[in-house]
Amino acid sequence: MFADAHKRKFDFVFFWSLDRFSREGALATLTYLNQLESCGVSYKSYTE
């Protein structure tokens, strides 16, 4: 996903909840979300 985000193949990620986006803990999840933002990709959690 991050390789495609870097190539701008999409500009938005929609997921059910943060615990479904990543099960690696809070720090890893925040790191992933920051990576997406740095590639210009927005995100939205349905339940949060």
PDB file of N, CA, C, O and CB in Angstrom:
ATOM      1  N   MET A   1       0.821  -1.174   0.000  1.00  0.00           N
ATOM      2  CA  MET A   1       0.000   0.000   0.000  1.00  0.00           C
ATOM      3  C   MET A   1       0.876   1.253   0.000  1.00  0.00           C
ATOM      4  O   MET A   1       0.580   2.222  -0.700  1.00  0.00           O
ATOM      5  CB  MET A   1      -0.940  -0.010   1.199  1.00  0.00           C
ATOM      6  N   PHE A   2       1.947   1.233   0.781  1.00  0.00           N
ATOM      7  CA  PHE A   2       2.777   2.430   0.877  1.00  0.00           C
ATOM      8  C   PHE A   2       3.546   2.702  -0.409  1.00  0.00           C
ATOM      9  O   PHE A   2       3.794   3.860  -0.747  1.00  0.00           O
ATOM     10  CB  PHE A   2       3.745   2.299   2.031  1.00  0.00           C
ATOM     11  N   ALA A   3       3.926   1.650  -1.130  1.00  0.00           N
ATOM     12  CA  ALA A   3       4.590   1.846  -2.424  1.00  0.00           C
ATOM     13  C   ALA A   3       3.636   2.522  -3.403  1.00  0.00           C
ATOM     14  O   ALA A   3       4.034   3.429  -4.134  1.00  0.00           O
ATOM     15  CB  ALA A   3       5.085   0.494  -3.000  1.00  0.00           C
ATOM     16  N   ASP A   4       2.379   2.081  -3.419  1.00  0.00           N
ATOM     17  CA  ASP A   4       1.382   2.694  -4.304  1.00  0.00           C
ATOM     18  C   ASP A   4       1.027   4.109  -3.852  1.00  0.00           C
ATOM     19  O   ASP A   4       0.766   4.978  -4.684  1.00  0.00           O
ATOM     20  CB  ASP A   4       0.117   1.832  -4.355  1.00  0.00           C
ATOM     21  N   ALA A   5       1.016   4.343  -2.548  1.00  0.00           N
ATOM     22  CA  ALA A   5       0.756   5.699  -2.046  1.00  0.00           C
ATOM     23  C   ALA A   5       1.863   6.638  -2.495  1.00  0.00           C
ATOM     24  O   ALA A   5       1.603   7.777  -2.883  1.00  0.00           O
ATOM     25  CB  ALA A   5       0.639   5.705  -0.501  1.00  0.00           C
ATOM     26  N   HIS A   6       3.087   6.159  -2.441  1.00  0.00           N
ATOM     27  CA  HIS A   6       4.224   6.981  -2.870  1.00  0.00           C
ATOM     28  C   HIS A   6       4.134   7.320  -4.363  1.00  0.00           C
ATOM     29  O   HIS A   6       4.555   8.395  -4.789  1.00  0.00           O
ATOM     30  CB  HIS A   6       5.549   6.254  -2.574  1.00  0.00           C
ATOM     31  N   LYS A   7       3.583   6.395  -5.147  1.00  0.00           N
ATOM     32  CA  LYS A   7       3.420   6.609  -6.591  1.00  0.00           C
ATOM     33  C   LYS A   7       2.143   7.383  -6.913  1.00  0.00           C
ATOM     34  O   LYS A   7       1.838   7.624  -8.081  1.00  0.00           O
ATOM     35  CB  LYS A   7       3.406   5.267  -7.323  1.00  0.00           C
ATOM     36  N   ARG A   8       1.391   7.775  -5.867  1.00  0.00           N
ATOM     37  CA  ARG A   8       0.139   8.523  -6.021  1.00  0.00           C
ATOM     38  C   ARG A   8      -0.909   7.756  -6.835  1.00  0.00           C
ATOM     39  O   ARG A   8      -1.637   8.349  -7.631  1.00  0.00           O
ATOM     40  CB  ARG A   8       0.419   9.861  -6.684  1.00  0.00           C
ATOM     41  N   LYS A   9      -0.982   6.445  -6.632  1.00  0.00           N
ATOM     42  CA  LYS A   9      -2.001   5.645  -7.310  1.00  0.00           C
ATOM     43  C   LYS A   9      -3.375   5.823  -6.668  1.00  0.00           C
ATOM     44  O   LYS A   9      -4.392   5.455  -7.255  1.00  0.00           O
ATOM     45  CB  LYS A   9      -1.608   4.171  -7.298  1.00  0.00           C
ATOM     46  N   PHE A  10      -3.400   6.382  -5.472  1.00  0.00           N
ATOM     47  CA  PHE A  10      -4.660   6.703  -4.803  1.00  0.00           C
ATOM     48  C   PHE A  10      -4.400   7.895  -3.893  1.00  0.00           C
ATOM     49  O   PHE A  10      -3.252   8.211  -3.582  1.00  0.00           O
ATOM     50  CB  PHE A  10      -5.223   5.471  -3.992  1.00  0.00           C
ATOM     51  N   ASP A  11      -5.464   8.547  -3.473  1.00  0.00           N
ATOM     52  CA  ASP A  11      -5.279   9.709  -2.614  1.00  0.00           C
ATOM     53  C   ASP A  11      -6.125   9.672  -1.340  1.00  0.00           C
ATOM     54  O   ASP A  11      -6.189  10.653  -0.599  1.00  0.00           O
ATOM     55  CB  ASP A  11      -5.600  10.950  -3.385  1.00  0.00           C
ATOM     56  N   PHE A  12      -6.777   8.519  -1.090  1.00  0.00           N
ATOM     57  CA  PHE A  12      -7.623   8.407   0.091  1.00  0.00           C
ATOM     58  C   PHE A  12      -7.688   6.957   0.549  1.00  0.00           C
ATOM     59  O   PHE A  12      -7.813   6.046  -0.269  1.00  0.00           O
ATOM     60  CB  PHE A  12      -9.036   8.946  -0.196  1.00  0.00           C
ATOM     61  N   VAL A  13      -7.604   6.746   1.868  1.00  0.00           N
ATOM     62  CA  VAL A  13      -7.767   5.420   2.471  1.00  0.00           C
ATOM     63  C   VAL A  13      -8.908   5.516   3.467  1.00  0.00           C
ATOM     64  O   VAL A  13      -8.915   6.391   4.334  1.00  0.00           O
ATOM     65  CB  VAL A  13      -6.441   4.922   3.166  1.00  0.00           C
ATOM     66  N   PHE A  14      -9.865   4.623   3.343  1.00  0.00           N
ATOM     67  CA  PHE A  14     -11.020   4.570   4.233  1.00  0.00           C
ATOM     68  C   PHE A  14     -11.003   3.214   4.924  1.00  0.00           C
ATOM     69  O   PHE A  14     -10.990   2.178   4.259  1.00  0.00           O
ATOM     70  CB  PHE A  14     -12.368   4.799   3.452  1.00  0.00           C
ATOM     71  N   PHE A  15     -11.004   3.214   6.249  1.00  0.00           N
ATOM     72  CA  PHE A  15     -10.964   1.951   6.983  1.00  0.00           C
ATOM     73  C   PHE A  15     -11.997   1.970   8.097  1.00  0.00           C
ATOM     74  O   PHE A  15     -12.455   3.030   8.522  1.00  0.00           O
ATOM     75  CB  PHE A  15      -9.555   1.690   7.557  1.00  0.00           C
ATOM     76  N   TRP A  16     -12.354   0.783   8.560  1.00  0.00           N
ATOM     77  CA  TRP A  16     -13.409   0.630   9.546  1.00  0.00           C
ATOM     78  C   TRP A  16     -13.031   1.292  10.873  1.00  0.00           C
ATOM     79  O   TRP A  16     -13.782   2.115  11.396  1.00  0.00           O
ATOM     80  CB  TRP A  16     -13.715  -0.848   9.762  1.00  0.00           C
ATOM     81  N   SER A  17     -11.872   0.932  11.412  1.00  0.00           N
ATOM     82  CA  SER A  17     -11.403   1.513  12.667  1.00  0.00           C
ATOM     83  C   SER A  17      -9.887   1.391  12.737  1.00  0.00           C
ATOM     84  O   SER A  17      -9.279   0.608  12.007  1.00  0.00           O
ATOM     85  CB  SER A  17     -12.068   0.819  13.889  1.00  0.00           C
ATOM     86  N   LEU A  18      -9.293   2.169  13.616  1.00  0.00           N
ATOM     87  CA  LEU A  18      -7.839   2.171  13.725  1.00  0.00           C
ATOM     88  C   LEU A  18      -7.287   0.798  14.091  1.00  0.00           C
ATOM     89  O   LEU A  18      -6.208   0.429  13.627  1.00  0.00           O
ATOM     90  CB  LEU A  18      -7.400   3.190  14.751  1.00  0.00           C
ATOM     91  N   ASP A  19      -8.006   0.033  14.918  1.00  0.00           N
ATOM     92  CA  ASP A  19      -7.503  -1.290  15.278  1.00  0.00           C
ATOM     93  C   ASP A  19      -7.589  -2.275  14.111  1.00  0.00           C
ATOM     94  O   ASP A  19      -6.946  -3.324  14.152  1.00  0.00           O
ATOM     95  CB  ASP A  19      -8.278  -1.833  16.468  1.00  0.00           C
ATOM     96  N   ARG A  20      -8.358  -1.963  13.087  1.00  0.00           N
ATOM     97  CA  ARG A  20      -8.398  -2.784  11.872  1.00  0.00           C
ATOM     98  C   ARG A  20      -7.376  -2.316  10.842  1.00  0.00           C
ATOM     99  O   ARG A  20      -6.949  -3.088   9.983  1.00  0.00           O
ATOM    100  CB  ARG A  20      -9.796  -2.755  11.262  1.00  0.00           C
ATOM    101  N   PHE A  21      -6.993  -1.057  10.934  1.00  0.00           N
ATOM    102  CA  PHE A  21      -5.971  -0.534  10.023  1.00  0.00           C
ATOM    103  C   PHE A  21      -4.623  -1.169  10.323  1.00  0.00           C
ATOM    104  O   PHE A  21      -3.890  -1.547   9.409  1.00  0.00           O
ATOM    105  CB  PHE A  21      -5.874   1.002  10.132  1.00  0.00           C
ATOM    106  N   SER A  22      -4.296  -1.287  11.611  1.00  0.00           N
ATOM    107  CA  SER A  22      -3.047  -1.913  12.025  1.00  0.00           C
ATOM    108  C   SER A  22      -3.239  -2.552  13.385  1.00  0.00           C
ATOM    109  O   SER A  22      -3.856  -1.969  14.276  1.00  0.00           O
ATOM    110  CB  SER A  22      -1.890  -0.888  12.059  1.00  0.00           C
ATOM    111  N   ARG A  23      -2.715  -3.733  13.535  1.00  0.00           N
ATOM    112  CA  ARG A  23      -2.786  -4.425  14.829  1.00  0.00           C
ATOM    113  C   ARG A  23      -1.417  -4.437  15.504  1.00  0.00           C
ATOM    114  O   ARG A  23      -1.137  -5.297  16.339  1.00  0.00           O
ATOM    115  CB  ARG A  23      -3.302  -5.872  14.646  1.00  0.00           C
ATOM    116  N   GLU A  24      -0.582  -3.494  15.146  1.00  0.00           N
ATOM    117  CA  GLU A  24       0.782  -3.456  15.656  1.00  0.00           C
ATOM    118  C   GLU A  24       0.958  -2.481  16.812  1.00  0.00           C
ATOM    119  O   GLU A  24       2.083  -2.280  17.272  1.00  0.00           O
ATOM    120  CB  GLU A  24       1.724  -3.095  14.550  1.00  0.00           C
ATOM    121  N   GLY A  25      -0.106  -1.880  17.289  1.00  0.00           N
ATOM    122  CA  GLY A  25      -0.020  -0.950  18.404  1.00  0.00           C
ATOM    123  C   GLY A  25      -0.149   0.491  17.962  1.00  0.00           C
ATOM    124  O   GLY A  25      -0.157   0.806  16.772  1.00  0.00           O
ATOM    125  N   ALA A  26      -0.249   1.348  18.945  1.00  0.00           N
ATOM    126  CA  ALA A  26      -0.516   2.768  18.688  1.00  0.00           C
ATOM    127  C   ALA A  26       0.629   3.461  17.959  1.00  0.00           C
ATOM    128  O   ALA A  26       0.392   4.224  17.022  1.00  0.00           O
ATOM    129  CB  ALA A  26      -0.787   3.486  19.993  1.00  0.00           C
ATOM    130  N   LEU A  27       1.853   3.209  18.371  1.00  0.00           N
ATOM    131  CA  LEU A  27       2.986   3.893  17.749  1.00  0.00           C
ATOM    132  C   LEU A  27       3.133   3.513  16.276  1.00  0.00           C
ATOM    133  O   LEU A  27       3.355   4.378  15.429  1.00  0.00           O
ATOM    134  CB  LEU A  27       4.275   3.568  18.503  1.00  0.00           C
ATOM    135  N   ALA A  28       3.011   2.242  15.976  1.00  0.00           N
ATOM    136  CA  ALA A  28       3.107   1.801  14.581  1.00  0.00           C
ATOM    137  C   ALA A  28       1.971   2.379  13.750  1.00  0.00           C
ATOM    138  O   ALA A  28       2.189   2.798  12.613  1.00  0.00           O
ATOM    139  CB  ALA A  28       3.092   0.269  14.498  1.00  0.00           C
ATOM    140  N   THR A  29       0.766   2.408  14.297  1.00  0.00           N
ATOM    141  CA  THR A  29      -0.380   2.963  13.577  1.00  0.00           C
ATOM    142  C   THR A  29      -0.162   4.434  13.266  1.00  0.00           C
ATOM    143  O   THR A  29      -0.414   4.874  12.145  1.00  0.00           O
ATOM    144  CB  THR A  29      -1.667   2.781  14.388  1.00  0.00           C
ATOM    145  N   LEU A  30       0.303   5.197  14.244  1.00  0.00           N
ATOM    146  CA  LEU A  30       0.571   6.617  14.008  1.00  0.00           C
ATOM    147  C   LEU A  30       1.684   6.811  12.979  1.00  0.00           C
ATOM    148  O   LEU A  30       1.631   7.738  12.170  1.00  0.00           O
ATOM    149  CB  LEU A  30       0.946   7.312  15.321  1.00  0.00           C
ATOM    150  N   THR A  31       2.674   5.951  13.010  1.00  0.00           N
ATOM    151  CA  THR A  31       3.752   6.021  12.023  1.00  0.00           C
ATOM    152  C   THR A  31       3.211   5.778  10.623  1.00  0.00           C
ATOM    153  O   THR A  31       3.571   6.491   9.687  1.00  0.00           O
ATOM    154  CB  THR A  31       4.854   5.001  12.350  1.00  0.00           C
ATOM    155  N   TYR A  32       2.348   4.777  10.469  1.00  0.00           N
ATOM    156  CA  TYR A  32       1.749   4.488   9.163  1.00  0.00           C
ATOM    157  C   TYR A  32       0.894   5.649   8.670  1.00  0.00           C
ATOM    158  O   TYR A  32       0.947   6.011   7.495  1.00  0.00           O
ATOM    159  CB  TYR A  32       0.905   3.218   9.235  1.00  0.00           C
ATOM    160  N   LEU A  33       0.111   6.227   9.566  1.00  0.00           N
ATOM    161  CA  LEU A  33      -0.736   7.350   9.166  1.00  0.00           C
ATOM    162  C   LEU A  33       0.105   8.559   8.767  1.00  0.00           C
ATOM    163  O   LEU A  33      -0.242   9.275   7.828  1.00  0.00           O
ATOM    164  CB  LEU A  33      -1.692   7.728  10.301  1.00  0.00           C
ATOM    165  N   ASN A  34       1.194   8.784   9.466  1.00  0.00           N
ATOM    166  CA  ASN A  34       2.109   9.862   9.096  1.00  0.00           C
ATOM    167  C   ASN A  34       2.754   9.604   7.744  1.00  0.00           C
ATOM    168  O   ASN A  34       2.947  10.536   6.964  1.00  0.00           O
ATOM    169  CB  ASN A  34       3.186  10.033  10.161  1.00  0.00           C
ATOM    170  N   GLN A  35       3.092   8.348   7.455  1.00  0.00           N
ATOM    171  CA  GLN A  35       3.652   7.998   6.150  1.00  0.00           C
ATOM    172  C   GLN A  35       2.652   8.304   5.040  1.00  0.00           C
ATOM    173  O   GLN A  35       3.020   8.848   3.999  1.00  0.00           O
ATOM    174  CB  GLN A  35       4.052   6.512   6.113  1.00  0.00           C
ATOM    175  N   LEU A  36       1.401   7.956   5.261  1.00  0.00           N
ATOM    176  CA  LEU A  36       0.378   8.239   4.258  1.00  0.00           C
ATOM    177  C   LEU A  36       0.257   9.744   4.033  1.00  0.00           C
ATOM    178  O   LEU A  36       0.209  10.205   2.893  1.00  0.00           O
ATOM    179  CB  LEU A  36      -0.980   7.650   4.686  1.00  0.00           C
ATOM    180  N   GLU A  37       0.207  10.502   5.118  1.00  0.00           N
ATOM    181  CA  GLU A  37       0.091  11.953   4.987  1.00  0.00           C
ATOM    182  C   GLU A  37       1.284  12.548   4.243  1.00  0.00           C
ATOM    183  O   GLU A  37       1.121  13.482   3.458  1.00  0.00           O
ATOM    184  CB  GLU A  37      -0.036  12.596   6.365  1.00  0.00           C
ATOM    185  N   SER A  38       2.472  12.019   4.481  1.00  0.00           N
ATOM    186  CA  SER A  38       3.655  12.553   3.801  1.00  0.00           C
ATOM    187  C   SER A  38       3.629  12.258   2.309  1.00  0.00           C
ATOM    188  O   SER A  38       4.296  12.936   1.528  1.00  0.00           O
ATOM    189  CB  SER A  38       4.922  11.977   4.416  1.00  0.00           C
ATOM    190  N   CYS A  39       2.866  11.258   1.913  1.00  0.00           N
ATOM    191  CA  CYS A  39       2.695  10.942   0.489  1.00  0.00           C
ATOM    192  C   CYS A  39       1.516  11.701  -0.117  1.00  0.00           C
ATOM    193  O   CYS A  39       1.243  11.569  -1.310  1.00  0.00           O
ATOM    194  CB  CYS A  39       2.493   9.435   0.300  1.00  0.00           C
ATOM    195  N   GLY A  40       0.821  12.490   0.691  1.00  0.00           N
ATOM    196  CA  GLY A  40      -0.323  13.245   0.198  1.00  0.00           C
ATOM    197  C   GLY A  40      -1.617  12.458   0.197  1.00  0.00           C
ATOM    198  O   GLY A  40      -2.569  12.825  -0.492  1.00  0.00           O
ATOM    199  N   VAL A  41      -1.659  11.374   0.966  1.00  0.00           N
ATOM    200  CA  VAL A  41      -2.853  10.526   1.024  1.00  0.00           C
ATOM    201  C   VAL A  41      -3.628  10.859   2.298  1.00  0.00           C
ATOM    202  O   VAL A  41      -3.065  10.871   3.392  1.00  0.00           O
ATOM    203  CB  VAL A  41      -2.471   9.005   0.982  1.00  0.00           C
ATOM    204  N   SER A  42      -4.903  11.123   2.145  1.00  0.00           N
ATOM    205  CA  SER A  42      -5.789  11.368   3.278  1.00  0.00           C
ATOM    206  C   SER A  42      -6.350  10.050   3.777  1.00  0.00           C
ATOM    207  O   SER A  42      -6.303   9.040   3.074  1.00  0.00           O
ATOM    208  CB  SER A  42      -6.931  12.332   2.889  1.00  0.00           C
ATOM    209  N   TYR A  43      -6.878  10.059   4.985  1.00  0.00           N
ATOM    210  CA  TYR A  43      -7.468   8.843   5.524  1.00  0.00           C
ATOM    211  C   TYR A  43      -8.658   9.200   6.396  1.00  0.00           C
ATOM    212  O   TYR A  43      -8.792  10.324   6.881  1.00  0.00           O
ATOM    213  CB  TYR A  43      -6.429   8.033   6.324  1.00  0.00           C
ATOM    214  N   LYS A  44      -9.512   8.214   6.578  1.00  0.00           N
ATOM    215  CA  LYS A  44     -10.713   8.386   7.417  1.00  0.00           C
ATOM    216  C   LYS A  44     -11.080   7.055   8.036  1.00  0.00           C
ATOM    217  O   LYS A  44     -11.116   6.026   7.363  1.00  0.00           O
ATOM    218  CB  LYS A  44     -11.910   8.948   6.591  1.00  0.00           C
ATOM    219  N   SER A  45     -11.349   7.091   9.317  1.00  0.00           N
ATOM    220  CA  SER A  45     -11.854   5.927  10.023  1.00  0.00           C
ATOM    221  C   SER A  45     -13.365   6.053  10.120  1.00  0.00           C
ATOM    222  O   SER A  45     -13.882   7.108  10.489  1.00  0.00           O
ATOM    223  CB  SER A  45     -11.205   5.792  11.435  1.00  0.00           C
ATOM    224  N   TYR A  46     -14.066   4.996   9.795  1.00  0.00           N
ATOM    225  CA  TYR A  46     -15.524   5.020   9.820  1.00  0.00           C
ATOM    226  C   TYR A  46     -16.059   5.160  11.244  1.00  0.00           C
ATOM    227  O   TYR A  46     -17.045   5.864  11.462  1.00  0.00           O
ATOM    228  CB  TYR A  46     -16.081   3.757   9.175  1.00  0.00           C
ATOM    229  N   THR A  47     -15.428   4.503  12.214  1.00  0.00           N
ATOM    230  CA  THR A  47     -15.991   4.464  13.559  1.00  0.00           C
ATOM    231  C   THR A  47     -15.378   5.459  14.523  1.00  0.00           C
ATOM    232  O   THR A  47     -15.936   5.662  15.602  1.00  0.00           O
ATOM    233  CB  THR A  47     -15.840   3.107  14.115  1.00  0.00           C
ATOM    234  N   GLU A  48     -14.268   6.088  14.197  1.00  0.00           N
ATOM    235  CA  GLU A  48     -13.668   7.054  15.098  1.00  0.00           C
ATOM    236  C   GLU A  48     -13.945   8.456  14.634  1.00  0.00           C
ATOM    237  O   GLU A  48     -13.514   9.415  15.274  1.00  0.00           O
ATOM    238  CB  GLU A  48     -12.179   6.828  15.214  1.00  0.00           C
TER     239      GLU A  48
END
